[in-house]
Structures are given as structure tokens and as C-alpha cells.
């Protein structure tokens, strides 16, 4: 289970409450800080980690070559043991499956890859992918990114607004004879065939948010976040800004083991059959540097739960607990606060 696949891989109702403002303390003037403080451009990112100089060419090689888990990876073992204990206790049921992926940008290691290539429902985690397909159309000159579109984009990503999502899917439909979902998938795979290996976009967001048919893998989410981090996507800075807007997530909010100085770029997804989150956490070291890593956690049921709110709250807490385990491991690796 711990043998990871190749990095290039051959083979509805998201919470909306505002979190502790210390998480998002750099929202004002974010455009500048994204480049300088967060190191979201590859040049400043590398400057913040002088012990691991990496050229742009080697970054490209890292993105396409097989990845390996470090020898004696205690974090992966710890997470597997934790999930097995939850199953024995009945907290995670036999009809539920999980996926976890954690990648450390500093050491360029995949610390965890559990069920990383299996396709799961995407729920609202598909929305940054819709945004990316739209931005490709803007770059092509087929669509424009107006102030009205910007407001709708914020509604789609920050508040997980399904009407806003369907609006952008319809805009994609106008640029092609294909349906909006089909054009979104075609656009993503045309420009990023190495990222969206397991992604399937086949439906609008149905009434009530019961979207079960759009799918992606944990590895697809990571590859998207990896390309986003290194500004390899159109409108990368805007996508980062959107995914950093205040929201209640499952990898920082109420994850009590994660330091409050951590910054987060993420998107949650929730239906009666899925609870997940995918994002980049930017941890602070005691030396003043920042240490980013991706974290993807997915829990999926085979059938809709009969107790939606209780189920999604409890499974969201499971993801928070695993996120805390990951942070504790990285704290020891990098002497984080």
C-alpha cells in the first residue's frame, strides 16, 4: 500500500464560517506578499530555503519523474495505524474508503501516498479545476475576467457557491459545441495532460449540491497544487488568492495540532457521500523561514449517509486529526513553531 505510483502516473454544502483571522493575516496586500513572504514564485520560494537550492530544470524533472517515499517513513505508518484504529472502533465504517497524500516542498519528498491514484468523488474540490479551465479560456481570448466574474469566482471558491460554479460551466459551454462539463475536462487535459490523469468532469452541480459523478484522485489534486505553487498555471496568483480567502477548512481550522502561524491555500468538498480537503499549508519555522507542504485528505462512502451533518462534521474532524499528525511530523523535520 505504501509503494507510490509515478508522479506522472502512467497508469455540498461546504462550511462557510470565518476562521481565526491570524490564519489569513496577510490578506491585505496579498498580491505583493504572495511573491515576497509566501515564496509562491519559485525564485523567492527557493531563496527562503537556501539549504535546498533547485534549478527550474530540476523542478520540471521532479514533476515528471517517479516519486519515492523516504525510507522508514513513520508518518505514513502512523496515519495507517490511526485509520485502522478508527475502523476497529467503528468511527470509520466498512463502506467508507480514504485517501491521503502529503508532499513536503522543502525536501521534495512524498511523506504519505495512501490510495493516491484511486478516483474519488470530487464534490466542491472540483471548483478550482473549473476556475483553471475558465482562466485558460481567458488566456485564449475566448472569455474575459471582468469585475463581475471576479465576484462570482470568489463566491465559487470562498463560499462554495454552486450557482456561481454552474455559471462558469455555462461560460465554458459557450466556447465549444461540447457541454460545459465536457469542455472543462477537455481544456484541462489539453493543457495539462500530466496533471489531470484521473479527473472526470461530467456534470453541473445538481440542485441541493448532490454532485457524485465528477471525480479526481488525491494525486491529481497534488499535481494541480504543485503546478499552482510554482506558477505553472494561467492566473496562478489569482487562483492562490481565491483559495486563500477566509473560509472554514479541514486542514487548519480546529486542527489543534497545527500552529496558528500557518497559512493555508485550500478547497474543501462535501456531499452526503464525501468529505475532503485539498490544499497547501505554509508552516513557519523557528528560523523565520516558511515550509510549505501539500495535504490531501478524502473520506468517501459507498452510499449517502442518513445523518449528513453529524457524518460530515465527524469525518471533517478525522481529516483535522490527520492534518495535526502531519504537522507534528513536519515540526520535528523542520523545527517548526
N, C-alpha and C positions, 0 to 999 in steps of 0.2 A: 504493500500500500504506500510505502514511503518512497518508492522509486519514482521519480518525477518524469513527466513527459518532456519532449523537446520544447524549448521556448517558442520556436516557430511551429511546432506541433504538426507533424505530418498526419499523422493520423486524421390595498387601495385606499389605501387610507393612511398615508404616511403621517406620522406625528408632526405637528406644526408649531409647537410652543417654542418660545425663545429661550435659549440657554444662557448660562453664566456669561456675561459679556467679556470676561477675561479670556475666554476661548477665542474670541474674534477681535482682540484688542487692536488689531491693525487694519480694521475695515476702512477707516478714514485714510484716504491717500493710498488705497490698496494698489493702484496701478504701479506706483513707484516702489512700494515695499515688496511687491511680488518679484521684482527684479533684484532688489538690493538685499532685503532682510531674509526673505524665504529662500533665495537662491533658486527660483523657479526657472531662470535661464541657466543653461548648462554651464556657462562660464562662471557666473557668480556662485553657482552650486558647488563647483569643484574648488573654487577659491576658499569656500568655507570648510573644506575637508582636505587640507594640504597633505595629509598622510596617504591619500589615495588618489594621486594625480592620474587622470584618464583622458586620453585624447578623444576627439569627436569620432575618429575612425574606430577606436576600440569600443566606444559606446554603441556604434552601429553593429559591430561584431557581437557584442553582448546581447543585443536584441534578437539576433538571428540564430545564435548557436545554442546547443543544448545546455540546460542548466543543471546544476548538481546541488544536492543538499549537503551541508557541511558534515563531516564525519562526527559521529556521536552527537547528533542533533537532539539535545534534551528537550527543546521546546516542542518539537513535533510529538515526541513520546509523551510529554506532559499533557498536551491537548488531547491526544488519542485516549489516554487514561481517563482524563476528565469526562470526555463524552461517553466512554464506556460506563463510567460510574453513574452518569445521569440516566443511561439506558437501564442499568440494573435497578436504579431507584424508581423507574417509571416516569421520570420527568421528560425524557425524550422517548417517544413511542416507537414501536416496531415498524409502523408505517411512515416513519419520518427518516429522511436521509440528510446528511450535512456535507458541506464542502468548506475548506479553509485554505487560504493562501496568504503567506506573509513573506514579503521580499524586503530586504534591507539595502537601500541605495548606497550606503556608506561602504559596506564590504562587498556589495554586488553579489549577495547570496540569497537564495530562496531558503528561508528558515523552515517553512512549512508548505507542503503541497499535498493536501488530502482531498481526493476526488476532484482534482483541479480541472480535469478535462471533461467531466460529465456535464451535460447540458441540464440546466435547471430553469424553472420559470424566472422571468426577469422582473415581473411586476414593474414598479416605478424605476427600477435601476436601468431600464431601457431608455429613460428620458435623456440622459446625457448623450446617448448614441443618436437619438433623434435630433438633438441640438447640433451635433457634429455633422450629420447629413445636411441639415439646413445651412450650416456655415460653408460647406463645400459648394452649395448652390449659390451662395452669396459670392464666393470667390470666383465661380464660373461666370458671374454676371447675370445669372438667371433670376435671382431674387435679391432684395435689398434688406439690410438690417437697419430698420428705422427705429426711432424712439418708441413707437408703439410696439414693434416687435421686441425691443429690449424689455419692455414692461411685461409682455407675455412670456418671454423667456425666463424672467425672474419668477413669475408665477409658476411656470412649469418645473423649474429646478428647486427653488427655495420652498414653495408651498405645495409642490407636487400636484399642481392643478391639472386635472385630466382634460378639461375643456381646452386649456392652452396647448396641451400636448396634441390633441386632435386637430387643433388649428394648424400647427406646424406640419403635421402629417398631410393635411389637405393642401398646404402650400407645396409640399413635395409632389403631390399628385398632379398639380398644375404644370409641373415642369416635364411631365412624361405621360405616355399613354398607359403606363403601369399604374396600379393602385398606389396610394401613398405609402402604405407599409412596404410593398414590394420595391418601390423606388428608394425608400430609405435603406433597405438592405442592399440593394444593388449598388447604391452610391458608396456605402461603407466598404463593400468588398471590392469595388473597382479601385478605390484609392488606398485601401489598407487590407489587402488580402492576407497579410501575415498576422493581423490583429484579430479579426472577427471570424475565426475559424469555426466556432460553434454557435455563432449568433444567428437567430432566425427571427425576423420581424414580419409577422403575417396578419396582424390585426390592429385596428384602432383600440383605444381604451374604451371598453364597453361601459354602458350605464351601470353605476354602482361600483365601478372600478374592478370588476371581476375579470381581470386580464390574466389568462392562464396559458395562452398559446405562444406568446413571444418568449424566446429562450436565449440563454447565453451561458457560458461556463465561467468559473472563477478565473481561469487563465485568460479568457477574453477580457474580463474586467481589468485584470492586472496589466495586460498588454496595452489596453487603452490608457490606463493611468500612467504607465511607463512612458508612452509616447507623449502624453499630455505634460508630464513633468519636464521632459526635455524639449518642449515647444515644437514637436514634430507634427502638430495638427493645426489646421487653419483656426484662427481666433483662439489660440491656446490661452492667452492671458484672460480673455473674456470668459472662457469656459472655467478657468480656475476661480475667477471672481464669482461666477454664478454658483459654483459648487462650494464656495466658502461663505456664502451668505448665511446669516443666523438661522439655525434650524435645530431641531432635536434629533440627534443621530443615535447610533447604537454602538459606536466605537470610542466615543469620548463622553457624551452626556451620561451622567450617572455611572460611568465606568470608573469606580472609585480608585482603582489601581493606576489610572493614567493621570500623570501630573497635570495640574491646571494650566501650566505654561505651554501646553501642547497646542499647536494649531492644526486645523483639520480641513480637508477638501474632500467632500463625500456626497453620496446619494444613497438613500435608503429605498427599500422596496417592501411592500406589504400587501398581501391578499389573505384570504381565508385558507390559503394553501402554502403561502411562502412568507418568510421573514428573513430579511437580509440587509446587508450594508456593504458598500464597497467604497474605499477611499484611501487617501494618503494622510498619514499623521506625521507632523513635523515636530519632533521632540526636541527639547532643549537640553544640551549638555552642560555640565558644571563648568566646562571650559569656555562657555559662551557660544559655541558653535551649534548649528542645527543639524539634526539627524533624521532625515525622512525615511519612511517605510510605507509600503502598501499593506493594507489589511482588507481581506475579503472574507466575509462570513455569511453562509447561506444555510437555512434550515427549511426543508420543503416537505410537505405532507402529500400523500398519495390522493387524499380526498379532503374536501373543505372541512374545517373544524366547525363544530356546533357551538363553540364558545369563543367567538372571534376575538373579542377584546382581551379576555384572560389569556388566550393562547398567544396572541402576538406580543402581549406585554411580557409573558414569561419567557418566550423564545428570544425576545429582544434582550432580556437580561442575561440569557445564556451567551449571546454574542458579546455583550459587555464584559462578562466574566472572562471569556477567552481573550478579548482585547486587553484586559488587565494582565492576564498571564503573559501575553506577548510583550507588553510594555515592561513588565518586571524582568523578562529575559533580556530585552534590549538595554534596560538600565544597567544591568551587570556588564553587558558587552561594551557600552559606550560611556559609562559613568554619567548617566542622565540624572537630571534633578528628580 
